[in-house]
């Protein structure tokens, strides 16, 4: 059985708001994801595992480090 943390990691990305600022429109246009403001500093990108993988690849290609 899958662990909840493993499922959560495959369906979301948490980034500092400043990192996403310039890429948010492109990300939202290109992928079926929801971008949720977690706080003033952080935002959460939520989507299906396939969309999150594709969005993660998109961000990495643009120099964003994803932990």
Secondary structure, 3 states (H helix, E strand, C coil): CCCHHHHHHCCEEEEEHHHHCCCHHHHHHHCCEEEEECCCCEEEEEECHHHHHHHHHHHHHCCCCCC
